[in-house]
């Protein structure tokens, strides 16, 4: 496996962790009844889904090499 690919995977994973942690505030606010926070949370979750899919794809590419 290439070092650059491994670094890219780790970098993307760290980005995903930060994104998920940043969603906590909006999710808590939405649970309290704030609809705007719910919109922001759903948008962030869709972004997290895209990033997770990208990580899976990179991981599969890494395994093939």
CHARMM internal coordinates of N, CA and C (Angstrom, degrees):
IC EDIT
DIST 1 N 1 CA 1.4531
DIST 1 CA 1 C 1.5213
ANGL 1 N 1 CA 1 C 109.22
DIST 1 C 2 N 1.2706
ANGL 1 CA 1 C 2 N 114.39
DIHE 1 N 1 CA 1 C 2 N 143.02
DIST 2 N 2 CA 1.4553
ANGL 1 C 2 N 2 CA 120.03
DIHE 1 CA 1 C 2 N 2 CA -178.56
DIST 2 CA 2 C 1.5222
ANGL 2 N 2 CA 2 C 110.97
DIHE 1 C 2 N 2 CA 2 C -80.38
DIST 2 C 3 N 1.3164
ANGL 2 CA 2 C 3 N 115.35
DIHE 2 N 2 CA 2 C 3 N 141.76
DIST 3 N 3 CA 1.4554
ANGL 2 C 3 N 3 CA 121.00
DIHE 2 CA 2 C 3 N 3 CA -179.88
DIST 3 CA 3 C 1.5250
ANGL 3 N 3 CA 3 C 110.83
DIHE 2 C 3 N 3 CA 3 C -62.89
DIST 3 C 4 N 1.3151
ANGL 3 CA 3 C 4 N 116.88
DIHE 3 N 3 CA 3 C 4 N -38.93
DIST 4 N 4 CA 1.4620
ANGL 3 C 4 N 4 CA 120.29
DIHE 3 CA 3 C 4 N 4 CA -179.72
DIST 4 CA 4 C 1.5177
ANGL 4 N 4 CA 4 C 110.82
DIHE 3 C 4 N 4 CA 4 C -63.43
DIST 4 C 5 N 1.3196
ANGL 4 CA 4 C 5 N 116.72
DIHE 4 N 4 CA 4 C 5 N -40.23
DIST 5 N 5 CA 1.4621
ANGL 4 C 5 N 5 CA 120.64
DIHE 4 CA 4 C 5 N 5 CA 179.40
DIST 5 CA 5 C 1.5278
ANGL 5 N 5 CA 5 C 110.01
DIHE 4 C 5 N 5 CA 5 C -65.72
DIST 5 C 6 N 1.3252
ANGL 5 CA 5 C 6 N 116.78
DIHE 5 N 5 CA 5 C 6 N -42.41
DIST 6 N 6 CA 1.4645
ANGL 5 C 6 N 6 CA 120.31
DIHE 5 CA 5 C 6 N 6 CA 177.81
DIST 6 CA 6 C 1.5199
ANGL 6 N 6 CA 6 C 111.07
DIHE 5 C 6 N 6 CA 6 C -62.59
DIST 6 C 7 N 1.3233
ANGL 6 CA 6 C 7 N 116.60
DIHE 6 N 6 CA 6 C 7 N -41.93
DIST 7 N 7 CA 1.4620
ANGL 6 C 7 N 7 CA 120.38
DIHE 6 CA 6 C 7 N 7 CA 178.59
DIST 7 CA 7 C 1.5214
ANGL 7 N 7 CA 7 C 110.25
DIHE 6 C 7 N 7 CA 7 C -64.61
DIST 7 C 8 N 1.3190
ANGL 7 CA 7 C 8 N 116.60
DIHE 7 N 7 CA 7 C 8 N -37.75
DIST 8 N 8 CA 1.4590
ANGL 7 C 8 N 8 CA 120.84
DIHE 7 CA 7 C 8 N 8 CA 178.60
DIST 8 CA 8 C 1.5302
ANGL 8 N 8 CA 8 C 110.36
DIHE 7 C 8 N 8 CA 8 C -64.96
DIST 8 C 9 N 1.3205
ANGL 8 CA 8 C 9 N 116.96
DIHE 8 N 8 CA 8 C 9 N -43.25
DIST 9 N 9 CA 1.4691
ANGL 8 C 9 N 9 CA 120.83
DIHE 8 CA 8 C 9 N 9 CA 177.93
DIST 9 CA 9 C 1.5239
ANGL 9 N 9 CA 9 C 110.79
DIHE 8 C 9 N 9 CA 9 C -60.54
DIST 9 C 10 N 1.3268
ANGL 9 CA 9 C 10 N 115.86
DIHE 9 N 9 CA 9 C 10 N -46.36
DIST 10 N 10 CA 1.4618
ANGL 9 C 10 N 10 CA 119.65
DIHE 9 CA 9 C 10 N 10 CA -179.49
DIST 10 CA 10 C 1.5208
ANGL 10 N 10 CA 10 C 111.09
DIHE 9 C 10 N 10 CA 10 C -64.94
DIST 10 C 11 N 1.3002
ANGL 10 CA 10 C 11 N 116.52
DIHE 10 N 10 CA 10 C 11 N -39.03
DIST 11 N 11 CA 1.4592
ANGL 10 C 11 N 11 CA 121.41
DIHE 10 CA 10 C 11 N 11 CA 179.00
DIST 11 CA 11 C 1.5220
ANGL 11 N 11 CA 11 C 110.88
DIHE 10 C 11 N 11 CA 11 C -64.00
DIST 11 C 12 N 1.3225
ANGL 11 CA 11 C 12 N 116.55
DIHE 11 N 11 CA 11 C 12 N -45.07
DIST 12 N 12 CA 1.4652
ANGL 11 C 12 N 12 CA 120.58
DIHE 11 CA 11 C 12 N 12 CA 178.89
DIST 12 CA 12 C 1.5274
ANGL 12 N 12 CA 12 C 110.63
DIHE 11 C 12 N 12 CA 12 C -64.80
DIST 12 C 13 N 1.3190
ANGL 12 CA 12 C 13 N 116.64
DIHE 12 N 12 CA 12 C 13 N -38.24
DIST 13 N 13 CA 1.4575
ANGL 12 C 13 N 13 CA 120.11
DIHE 12 CA 12 C 13 N 13 CA 179.36
DIST 13 CA 13 C 1.5283
ANGL 13 N 13 CA 13 C 110.69
DIHE 12 C 13 N 13 CA 13 C -64.96
DIST 13 C 14 N 1.3149
ANGL 13 CA 13 C 14 N 116.46
DIHE 13 N 13 CA 13 C 14 N -43.18
DIST 14 N 14 CA 1.4627
ANGL 13 C 14 N 14 CA 120.51
DIHE 13 CA 13 C 14 N 14 CA 177.82
DIST 14 CA 14 C 1.5280
ANGL 14 N 14 CA 14 C 110.38
DIHE 13 C 14 N 14 CA 14 C -61.34
DIST 14 C 15 N 1.3280
ANGL 14 CA 14 C 15 N 116.43
DIHE 14 N 14 CA 14 C 15 N -40.20
DIST 15 N 15 CA 1.4620
ANGL 14 C 15 N 15 CA 121.24
DIHE 14 CA 14 C 15 N 15 CA 177.85
DIST 15 CA 15 C 1.5283
ANGL 15 N 15 CA 15 C 110.44
DIHE 14 C 15 N 15 CA 15 C -61.81
DIST 15 C 16 N 1.3293
ANGL 15 CA 15 C 16 N 116.47
DIHE 15 N 15 CA 15 C 16 N -41.42
DIST 16 N 16 CA 1.4583
ANGL 15 C 16 N 16 CA 121.36
DIHE 15 CA 15 C 16 N 16 CA 178.40
DIST 16 CA 16 C 1.5271
ANGL 16 N 16 CA 16 C 110.67
DIHE 15 C 16 N 16 CA 16 C -63.66
DIST 16 C 17 N 1.3262
ANGL 16 CA 16 C 17 N 117.23
DIHE 16 N 16 CA 16 C 17 N -43.28
DIST 17 N 17 CA 1.4611
ANGL 16 C 17 N 17 CA 121.14
DIHE 16 CA 16 C 17 N 17 CA 178.89
DIST 17 CA 17 C 1.5201
ANGL 17 N 17 CA 17 C 111.18
DIHE 16 C 17 N 17 CA 17 C -59.85
DIST 17 C 18 N 1.3330
ANGL 17 CA 17 C 18 N 116.17
DIHE 17 N 17 CA 17 C 18 N -45.46
DIST 18 N 18 CA 1.4669
ANGL 17 C 18 N 18 CA 120.54
DIHE 17 CA 17 C 18 N 18 CA -179.99
DIST 18 CA 18 C 1.5224
ANGL 18 N 18 CA 18 C 110.64
DIHE 17 C 18 N 18 CA 18 C -62.57
DIST 18 C 19 N 1.3295
ANGL 18 CA 18 C 19 N 116.21
DIHE 18 N 18 CA 18 C 19 N -41.98
DIST 19 N 19 CA 1.4640
ANGL 18 C 19 N 19 CA 120.89
DIHE 18 CA 18 C 19 N 19 CA 179.68
DIST 19 CA 19 C 1.5307
ANGL 19 N 19 CA 19 C 110.70
DIHE 18 C 19 N 19 CA 19 C -61.98
DIST 19 C 20 N 1.3136
ANGL 19 CA 19 C 20 N 117.31
DIHE 19 N 19 CA 19 C 20 N -46.77
DIST 20 N 20 CA 1.4652
ANGL 19 C 20 N 20 CA 120.91
DIHE 19 CA 19 C 20 N 20 CA -179.21
DIST 20 CA 20 C 1.5307
ANGL 20 N 20 CA 20 C 110.10
DIHE 19 C 20 N 20 CA 20 C -63.93
DIST 20 C 21 N 1.3189
ANGL 20 CA 20 C 21 N 117.40
DIHE 20 N 20 CA 20 C 21 N -42.08
DIST 21 N 21 CA 1.4665
ANGL 20 C 21 N 21 CA 120.44
DIHE 20 CA 20 C 21 N 21 CA 178.72
DIST 21 CA 21 C 1.5279
ANGL 21 N 21 CA 21 C 110.91
DIHE 20 C 21 N 21 CA 21 C -63.34
DIST 21 C 22 N 1.3196
ANGL 21 CA 21 C 22 N 117.07
DIHE 21 N 21 CA 21 C 22 N -36.33
DIST 22 N 22 CA 1.4610
ANGL 21 C 22 N 22 CA 120.29
DIHE 21 CA 21 C 22 N 22 CA -178.89
DIST 22 CA 22 C 1.5285
ANGL 22 N 22 CA 22 C 112.15
DIHE 21 C 22 N 22 CA 22 C -70.58
DIST 22 C 23 N 1.3139
ANGL 22 CA 22 C 23 N 117.26
DIHE 22 N 22 CA 22 C 23 N -19.98
DIST 23 N 23 CA 1.4705
ANGL 22 C 23 N 23 CA 121.32
DIHE 22 CA 22 C 23 N 23 CA -179.88
DIST 23 CA 23 C 1.5272
ANGL 23 N 23 CA 23 C 112.35
DIHE 22 C 23 N 23 CA 23 C -77.86
DIST 23 C 24 N 1.3076
ANGL 23 CA 23 C 24 N 117.36
DIHE 23 N 23 CA 23 C 24 N -17.10
DIST 24 N 24 CA 1.4623
ANGL 23 C 24 N 24 CA 120.96
DIHE 23 CA 23 C 24 N 24 CA -173.95
DIST 24 CA 24 C 1.5300
ANGL 24 N 24 CA 24 C 112.08
DIHE 23 C 24 N 24 CA 24 C -56.16
DIST 24 C 25 N 1.3064
ANGL 24 CA 24 C 25 N 117.62
DIHE 24 N 24 CA 24 C 25 N -45.60
DIST 25 N 25 CA 1.4588
ANGL 24 C 25 N 25 CA 121.00
DIHE 24 CA 24 C 25 N 25 CA -178.05
DIST 25 CA 25 C 1.5213
ANGL 25 N 25 CA 25 C 111.32
DIHE 24 C 25 N 25 CA 25 C -59.42
DIST 25 C 26 N 1.3398
ANGL 25 CA 25 C 26 N 116.03
DIHE 25 N 25 CA 25 C 26 N -47.69
DIST 26 N 26 CA 1.4595
ANGL 25 C 26 N 26 CA 119.17
DIHE 25 CA 25 C 26 N 26 CA -178.70
DIST 26 CA 26 C 1.5212
ANGL 26 N 26 CA 26 C 111.90
DIHE 25 C 26 N 26 CA 26 C -67.07
DIST 26 C 27 N 1.3090
ANGL 26 CA 26 C 27 N 117.71
DIHE 26 N 26 CA 26 C 27 N -35.11
DIST 27 N 27 CA 1.4691
ANGL 26 C 27 N 27 CA 120.47
DIHE 26 CA 26 C 27 N 27 CA 179.40
DIST 27 CA 27 C 1.5289
ANGL 27 N 27 CA 27 C 110.12
DIHE 26 C 27 N 27 CA 27 C -67.58
DIST 27 C 28 N 1.3214
ANGL 27 CA 27 C 28 N 116.80
DIHE 27 N 27 CA 27 C 28 N -41.33
DIST 28 N 28 CA 1.4648
ANGL 27 C 28 N 28 CA 120.46
DIHE 27 CA 27 C 28 N 28 CA 178.17
DIST 28 CA 28 C 1.5300
ANGL 28 N 28 CA 28 C 110.02
DIHE 27 C 28 N 28 CA 28 C -64.73
DIST 28 C 29 N 1.3409
ANGL 28 CA 28 C 29 N 116.17
DIHE 28 N 28 CA 28 C 29 N -43.48
DIST 29 N 29 CA 1.4681
ANGL 28 C 29 N 29 CA 119.46
DIHE 28 CA 28 C 29 N 29 CA 178.84
DIST 29 CA 29 C 1.5278
ANGL 29 N 29 CA 29 C 111.18
DIHE 28 C 29 N 29 CA 29 C -63.20
DIST 29 C 30 N 1.3277
ANGL 29 CA 29 C 30 N 116.18
DIHE 29 N 29 CA 29 C 30 N -39.91
DIST 30 N 30 CA 1.4700
ANGL 29 C 30 N 30 CA 120.09
DIHE 29 CA 29 C 30 N 30 CA 179.55
DIST 30 CA 30 C 1.5262
ANGL 30 N 30 CA 30 C 110.56
DIHE 29 C 30 N 30 CA 30 C -65.18
DIST 30 C 31 N 1.3212
ANGL 30 CA 30 C 31 N 116.38
DIHE 30 N 30 CA 30 C 31 N -39.76
DIST 31 N 31 CA 1.4657
ANGL 30 C 31 N 31 CA 120.20
DIHE 30 CA 30 C 31 N 31 CA 178.03
DIST 31 CA 31 C 1.5279
ANGL 31 N 31 CA 31 C 110.41
DIHE 30 C 31 N 31 CA 31 C -61.93
DIST 31 C 32 N 1.3394
ANGL 31 CA 31 C 32 N 116.00
DIHE 31 N 31 CA 31 C 32 N -26.93
DIST 32 N 32 CA 1.4542
ANGL 31 C 32 N 32 CA 120.84
DIHE 31 CA 31 C 32 N 32 CA 178.03
DIST 32 CA 32 C 1.5188
ANGL 32 N 32 CA 32 C 113.43
DIHE 31 C 32 N 32 CA 32 C -85.20
DIST 32 C 33 N 1.3336
ANGL 32 CA 32 C 33 N 117.17
DIHE 32 N 32 CA 32 C 33 N -0.04
DIST 33 N 33 CA 1.4508
ANGL 32 C 33 N 33 CA 120.27
DIHE 32 CA 32 C 33 N 33 CA 175.36
DIST 33 CA 33 C 1.5228
ANGL 33 N 33 CA 33 C 115.52
DIHE 32 C 33 N 33 CA 33 C 109.34
DIST 33 C 34 N 1.3215
ANGL 33 CA 33 C 34 N 118.49
DIHE 33 N 33 CA 33 C 34 N 3.94
DIST 34 N 34 CA 1.4619
ANGL 33 C 34 N 34 CA 121.54
DIHE 33 CA 33 C 34 N 34 CA -179.11
DIST 34 CA 34 C 1.5322
ANGL 34 N 34 CA 34 C 109.10
DIHE 33 C 34 N 34 CA 34 C -84.46
DIST 34 C 35 N 1.3272
ANGL 34 CA 34 C 35 N 116.72
DIHE 34 N 34 CA 34 C 35 N 106.18
DIST 35 N 35 CA 1.4666
ANGL 34 C 35 N 35 CA 120.93
DIHE 34 CA 34 C 35 N 35 CA -176.26
DIST 35 CA 35 C 1.5233
ANGL 35 N 35 CA 35 C 112.97
DIHE 34 C 35 N 35 CA 35 C -68.75
DIST 35 C 36 N 1.3182
ANGL 35 CA 35 C 36 N 117.61
DIHE 35 N 35 CA 35 C 36 N -33.35
DIST 36 N 36 CA 1.4649
ANGL 35 C 36 N 36 CA 120.58
DIHE 35 CA 35 C 36 N 36 CA 178.42
DIST 36 CA 36 C 1.5301
ANGL 36 N 36 CA 36 C 110.67
DIHE 35 C 36 N 36 CA 36 C -63.74
DIST 36 C 37 N 1.3251
ANGL 36 CA 36 C 37 N 115.53
DIHE 36 N 36 CA 36 C 37 N -38.82
DIST 37 N 37 CA 1.4634
ANGL 36 C 37 N 37 CA 120.08
DIHE 36 CA 36 C 37 N 37 CA 177.67
DIST 37 CA 37 C 1.5210
ANGL 37 N 37 CA 37 C 110.39
DIHE 36 C 37 N 37 CA 37 C -64.67
DIST 37 C 38 N 1.3247
ANGL 37 CA 37 C 38 N 116.66
DIHE 37 N 37 CA 37 C 38 N -33.63
DIST 38 N 38 CA 1.4636
ANGL 37 C 38 N 38 CA 120.84
DIHE 37 CA 37 C 38 N 38 CA 177.51
DIST 38 CA 38 C 1.5123
ANGL 38 N 38 CA 38 C 111.34
DIHE 37 C 38 N 38 CA 38 C -64.56
DIST 38 C 39 N 1.3254
ANGL 38 CA 38 C 39 N 116.32
DIHE 38 N 38 CA 38 C 39 N -40.16
DIST 39 N 39 CA 1.4688
ANGL 38 C 39 N 39 CA 120.35
DIHE 38 CA 38 C 39 N 39 CA 177.62
DIST 39 CA 39 C 1.5216
ANGL 39 N 39 CA 39 C 110.10
DIHE 38 C 39 N 39 CA 39 C -63.29
DIST 39 C 40 N 1.3268
ANGL 39 CA 39 C 40 N 116.50
DIHE 39 N 39 CA 39 C 40 N -45.29
DIST 40 N 40 CA 1.4726
ANGL 39 C 40 N 40 CA 120.47
DIHE 39 CA 39 C 40 N 40 CA 179.15
DIST 40 CA 40 C 1.5324
ANGL 40 N 40 CA 40 C 110.96
DIHE 39 C 40 N 40 CA 40 C -63.39
DIST 40 C 41 N 1.3250
ANGL 40 CA 40 C 41 N 116.38
DIHE 40 N 40 CA 40 C 41 N -40.69
DIST 41 N 41 CA 1.4662
ANGL 40 C 41 N 41 CA 120.94
DIHE 40 CA 40 C 41 N 41 CA -179.86
DIST 41 CA 41 C 1.5241
ANGL 41 N 41 CA 41 C 110.60
DIHE 40 C 41 N 41 CA 41 C -63.59
DIST 41 C 42 N 1.3311
ANGL 41 CA 41 C 42 N 116.84
DIHE 41 N 41 CA 41 C 42 N -44.79
DIST 42 N 42 CA 1.4742
ANGL 41 C 42 N 42 CA 119.58
DIHE 41 CA 41 C 42 N 42 CA 179.92
DIST 42 CA 42 C 1.5201
ANGL 42 N 42 CA 42 C 111.03
DIHE 41 C 42 N 42 CA 42 C -64.37
DIST 42 C 43 N 1.3196
ANGL 42 CA 42 C 43 N 116.69
DIHE 42 N 42 CA 42 C 43 N -39.43
DIST 43 N 43 CA 1.4634
ANGL 42 C 43 N 43 CA 120.39
DIHE 42 CA 42 C 43 N 43 CA 177.93
DIST 43 CA 43 C 1.5311
ANGL 43 N 43 CA 43 C 109.63
DIHE 42 C 43 N 43 CA 43 C -62.05
DIST 43 C 44 N 1.3193
ANGL 43 CA 43 C 44 N 116.48
DIHE 43 N 43 CA 43 C 44 N -45.12
DIST 44 N 44 CA 1.4596
ANGL 43 C 44 N 44 CA 120.85
DIHE 43 CA 43 C 44 N 44 CA 178.79
DIST 44 CA 44 C 1.5185
ANGL 44 N 44 CA 44 C 112.43
DIHE 43 C 44 N 44 CA 44 C -64.14
DIST 44 C 45 N 1.3158
ANGL 44 CA 44 C 45 N 116.38
DIHE 44 N 44 CA 44 C 45 N -38.47
DIST 45 N 45 CA 1.4647
ANGL 44 C 45 N 45 CA 120.07
DIHE 44 CA 44 C 45 N 45 CA 178.91
DIST 45 CA 45 C 1.5309
ANGL 45 N 45 CA 45 C 111.35
DIHE 44 C 45 N 45 CA 45 C -66.70
DIST 45 C 46 N 1.3360
ANGL 45 CA 45 C 46 N 116.59
DIHE 45 N 45 CA 45 C 46 N -36.91
DIST 46 N 46 CA 1.4732
ANGL 45 C 46 N 46 CA 118.95
DIHE 45 CA 45 C 46 N 46 CA 176.07
DIST 46 CA 46 C 1.5280
ANGL 46 N 46 CA 46 C 109.94
DIHE 45 C 46 N 46 CA 46 C -64.02
DIST 46 C 47 N 1.3324
ANGL 46 CA 46 C 47 N 116.41
DIHE 46 N 46 CA 46 C 47 N -39.72
DIST 47 N 47 CA 1.4604
ANGL 46 C 47 N 47 CA 121.00
DIHE 46 CA 46 C 47 N 47 CA 178.11
DIST 47 CA 47 C 1.5310
ANGL 47 N 47 CA 47 C 110.40
DIHE 46 C 47 N 47 CA 47 C -64.68
DIST 47 C 48 N 1.3293
ANGL 47 CA 47 C 48 N 116.28
DIHE 47 N 47 CA 47 C 48 N -40.50
DIST 48 N 48 CA 1.4643
ANGL 47 C 48 N 48 CA 121.01
DIHE 47 CA 47 C 48 N 48 CA 177.86
DIST 48 CA 48 C 1.5214
ANGL 48 N 48 CA 48 C 110.77
DIHE 47 C 48 N 48 CA 48 C -62.61
DIST 48 C 49 N 1.3193
ANGL 48 CA 48 C 49 N 116.07
DIHE 48 N 48 CA 48 C 49 N -38.98
DIST 49 N 49 CA 1.4702
ANGL 48 C 49 N 49 CA 120.79
DIHE 48 CA 48 C 49 N 49 CA 178.92
DIST 49 CA 49 C 1.5256
ANGL 49 N 49 CA 49 C 110.11
DIHE 48 C 49 N 49 CA 49 C -62.67
DIST 49 C 50 N 1.3332
ANGL 49 CA 49 C 50 N 116.72
DIHE 49 N 49 CA 49 C 50 N -44.26
DIST 50 N 50 CA 1.4703
ANGL 49 C 50 N 50 CA 120.92
DIHE 49 CA 49 C 50 N 50 CA 178.95
DIST 50 CA 50 C 1.5294
ANGL 50 N 50 CA 50 C 110.65
DIHE 49 C 50 N 50 CA 50 C -62.60
DIST 50 C 51 N 1.3281
ANGL 50 CA 50 C 51 N 115.89
DIHE 50 N 50 CA 50 C 51 N -43.57
DIST 51 N 51 CA 1.4614
ANGL 50 C 51 N 51 CA 119.81
DIHE 50 CA 50 C 51 N 51 CA -178.93
DIST 51 CA 51 C 1.5283
ANGL 51 N 51 CA 51 C 110.68
DIHE 50 C 51 N 51 CA 51 C -66.28
DIST 51 C 52 N 1.3238
ANGL 51 CA 51 C 52 N 116.87
DIHE 51 N 51 CA 51 C 52 N -40.36
DIST 52 N 52 CA 1.4662
ANGL 51 C 52 N 52 CA 120.63
DIHE 51 CA 51 C 52 N 52 CA 178.46
DIST 52 CA 52 C 1.5268
ANGL 52 N 52 CA 52 C 110.40
DIHE 51 C 52 N 52 CA 52 C -62.77
DIST 52 C 53 N 1.3294
ANGL 52 CA 52 C 53 N 116.98
DIHE 52 N 52 CA 52 C 53 N -40.80
DIST 53 N 53 CA 1.4661
ANGL 52 C 53 N 53 CA 120.54
DIHE 52 CA 52 C 53 N 53 CA 177.94
DIST 53 CA 53 C 1.5227
ANGL 53 N 53 CA 53 C 110.54
DIHE 52 C 53 N 53 CA 53 C -63.26
DIST 53 C 54 N 1.3117
ANGL 53 CA 53 C 54 N 116.45
DIHE 53 N 53 CA 53 C 54 N -38.30
DIST 54 N 54 CA 1.4635
ANGL 53 C 54 N 54 CA 121.13
DIHE 53 CA 53 C 54 N 54 CA 178.00
DIST 54 CA 54 C 1.5275
ANGL 54 N 54 CA 54 C 110.92
DIHE 53 C 54 N 54 CA 54 C -64.42
DIST 54 C 55 N 1.3236
ANGL 54 CA 54 C 55 N 116.22
DIHE 54 N 54 CA 54 C 55 N -39.34
DIST 55 N 55 CA 1.4676
ANGL 54 C 55 N 55 CA 120.61
DIHE 54 CA 54 C 55 N 55 CA 178.50
DIST 55 CA 55 C 1.5160
ANGL 55 N 55 CA 55 C 110.35
DIHE 54 C 55 N 55 CA 55 C -65.91
DIST 55 C 56 N 1.3199
ANGL 55 CA 55 C 56 N 116.92
DIHE 55 N 55 CA 55 C 56 N -41.88
DIST 56 N 56 CA 1.4739
ANGL 55 C 56 N 56 CA 120.87
DIHE 55 CA 55 C 56 N 56 CA 178.20
DIST 56 CA 56 C 1.5192
ANGL 56 N 56 CA 56 C 109.52
DIHE 55 C 56 N 56 CA 56 C -60.48
DIST 56 C 57 N 1.3196
ANGL 56 CA 56 C 57 N 116.77
DIHE 56 N 56 CA 56 C 57 N -46.07
DIST 57 N 57 CA 1.4541
ANGL 56 C 57 N 57 CA 121.25
DIHE 56 CA 56 C 57 N 57 CA -179.34
DIST 57 CA 57 C 1.5266
ANGL 57 N 57 CA 57 C 111.22
DIHE 56 C 57 N 57 CA 57 C -60.81
DIST 57 C 58 N 1.3223
ANGL 57 CA 57 C 58 N 116.68
DIHE 57 N 57 CA 57 C 58 N -44.54
DIST 58 N 58 CA 1.4643
ANGL 57 C 58 N 58 CA 121.50
DIHE 57 CA 57 C 58 N 58 CA 178.62
DIST 58 CA 58 C 1.5229
ANGL 58 N 58 CA 58 C 111.13
DIHE 57 C 58 N 58 CA 58 C -64.09
DIST 58 C 59 N 1.3247
ANGL 58 CA 58 C 59 N 115.87
DIHE 58 N 58 CA 58 C 59 N -37.95
DIST 59 N 59 CA 1.4682
ANGL 58 C 59 N 59 CA 121.07
DIHE 58 CA 58 C 59 N 59 CA 179.93
DIST 59 CA 59 C 1.5363
ANGL 59 N 59 CA 59 C 110.24
DIHE 58 C 59 N 59 CA 59 C -65.33
DIST 59 C 60 N 1.3158
ANGL 59 CA 59 C 60 N 116.07
DIHE 59 N 59 CA 59 C 60 N -41.84
DIST 60 N 60 CA 1.4615
ANGL 59 C 60 N 60 CA 119.86
DIHE 59 CA 59 C 60 N 60 CA 178.38
DIST 60 CA 60 C 1.5287
ANGL 60 N 60 CA 60 C 110.32
DIHE 59 C 60 N 60 CA 60 C -64.08
DIST 60 C 61 N 1.3285
ANGL 60 CA 60 C 61 N 116.57
DIHE 60 N 60 CA 60 C 61 N -42.55
DIST 61 N 61 CA 1.4653
ANGL 60 C 61 N 61 CA 120.52
DIHE 60 CA 60 C 61 N 61 CA 177.33
DIST 61 CA 61 C 1.5238
ANGL 61 N 61 CA 61 C 110.52
DIHE 60 C 61 N 61 CA 61 C -60.89
DIST 61 C 62 N 1.3301
ANGL 61 CA 61 C 62 N 115.50
DIHE 61 N 61 CA 61 C 62 N -40.24
DIST 62 N 62 CA 1.4620
ANGL 61 C 62 N 62 CA 120.75
DIHE 61 CA 61 C 62 N 62 CA 179.75
DIST 62 CA 62 C 1.5279
ANGL 62 N 62 CA 62 C 110.88
DIHE 61 C 62 N 62 CA 62 C -63.41
DIST 62 C 63 N 1.3180
ANGL 62 CA 62 C 63 N 116.56
DIHE 62 N 62 CA 62 C 63 N -38.93
DIST 63 N 63 CA 1.4691
ANGL 62 C 63 N 63 CA 120.95
DIHE 62 CA 62 C 63 N 63 CA -179.08
DIST 63 CA 63 C 1.5301
ANGL 63 N 63 CA 63 C 112.06
DIHE 62 C 63 N 63 CA 63 C -69.15
DIST 63 C 64 N 1.3129
ANGL 63 CA 63 C 64 N 116.31
DIHE 63 N 63 CA 63 C 64 N -28.66
DIST 64 N 64 CA 1.4601
ANGL 63 C 64 N 64 CA 120.76
DIHE 63 CA 63 C 64 N 64 CA -178.64
DIST 64 CA 64 C 1.5214
ANGL 64 N 64 CA 64 C 112.43
DIHE 63 C 64 N 64 CA 64 C -73.57
DIST 64 C 65 N 1.3180
ANGL 64 CA 64 C 65 N 116.52
DIHE 64 N 64 CA 64 C 65 N -21.51
DIST 65 N 65 CA 1.4674
ANGL 64 C 65 N 65 CA 119.98
DIHE 64 CA 64 C 65 N 65 CA -175.70
DIST 65 CA 65 C 1.4914
ANGL 65 N 65 CA 65 C 112.91
DIHE 64 C 65 N 65 CA 65 C -90.40
END
COOR INIT
IC SEED 1 N 1 CA 1 C
IC BUILD
